[in-house]
């Protein structure tokens, strides 16, 4: 649409291929793509060396005179489409990209960064300088953490540690403490659990310690670990529902007219 006058040239090129390459092959039989490709390559070579009346030159000669001197080497890396977004570095020195967490050097905590997302990489920039690069991961709610990004003693923030979270959880109740322990166990590094645990602490503020303790007790009984489960349970007011082992209990009936399994065994 932008250059309609070029359309006849393109259509003519297609016509030349059909006439001088495809048409001569129409009566031949090929038993493999290799044979077919070799025949097409030979026909293409012949067409490119055929002298054009309007130029007095072949396509090969014209290419060598006009186009080839202007060619540049191909880039060393293949082009990848990149999507850009802004993000803020959390206190655990990670940013969130498509529900996955990527680390940056801990000195950038609290700062805004630019993130370039391609099919294979996640690159993080601050003030137009690249500060981190990760292989892109499709695993949701997991961490990609480089050890070089960690602060000394693996502390993401001076006021945050495993001990402080456990002390807080113990004040709420034993079920909450057990849930916090399970959250730590699921992570390779303690710092990776801080974001989730801050969310759990927010649930206490929003719903109160009694409801959070009840939700943790139910989650522990059902084998569920994480702030998302607790949040959903509290939102739907399910923390007071009977636990799985308290429902559908079958109470054995002892009666003279009720036969046991031994009655049907062969004698």
Buried (B, 14 or more C-beta within 10 A) or exposed (E): EEEEEEEEEEEEEEEBBEEBBEEEBEEEEEEEEEEEEEBBEEBBEEBBEEEEEEEEBBBBBBEEEEEEEEEEEEEEEEEEEEEEEEBEBBBBBBBBBEEBBBBBBBEBBEEEBBBBBEEEEBBBBBEEEEBBEBEBBEEEEBBBBEEEBBBEEEBBBEEBBBEEBBEBBEEBBEBBBBBBBBBBEEBEBBBBBBBBBBBBBEBBEEBEBEBBBBBBBBBBEEEBBBBEBBBEBBEEEEBEEEEEEEEEEEEEEEEEEEEEEEEEEEE
